[in-house]
């Protein structure tokens, strides 16, 4: 069974249609990049699927059911630029937020919950920054903390909106190592990605999007010059010469 099925999904911003008849399925244990030009609707696609932005039509199914019933199995890392980093909290508290579904509202987290959060920070190389105010961290460190928050959920399906944007090389390697470990554990990961040169090295599946699906499938099969040109609407010089 597919972990995600999207059918005829259409959405708009202020009467401007940004997604049109988007349809695709995602199989378990895949690591998929969502790529396309600016304004292609990549971030909007994540938000609509996660019911953070309304859809005009279409349907989204998670594990054969609705988002409301399956949201505990879904993790989400938003764009770093969309987060209020001045909010007065430390790195450990941010990660603990990922455990609210397990802790329950109006209940105090236990020592076990705290240990899980610390373990996730340690996995991202951020254990020494647990008590550091989130606003005092670098961009790459903030991204690691947000990824740790997603990891502590122990979800089955992860959505990440440009987790590699604006980070240093060491953070990029750490994030990709983590994502590949998730895949090896049978988790499913979908990542909005901006660097076409690393798609083939980082992801086994790709979704080429420009308001609608241009191509979707195994990277080695659909990540071709023709499909990239169709998605971006122009000549790109990044492609390797045959």
Secondary structure, 3 states (H helix, E strand, C coil): CCCEEEEEEEEEECCEEEEEEEEEEECCCCEEEEECCCCCCHHHHHHHHCCCCCCCEEEEEECCECHHHHHHHEEEECCHHHCCCCCCCEHHHHHHHHHHHHHCCCCCCCHHHHHHHHHHHHHCCCHHHCCCEHHHCCHHHHHHHHHHHHHCCCCCEEEEECCCCCCCHHHHHHHHHHHHHHHHCCCEEEEECCCHHHHHHHCCEEEEECCCEEEEEEHHHHCCHHHHHHHHCCCCCCCCCC
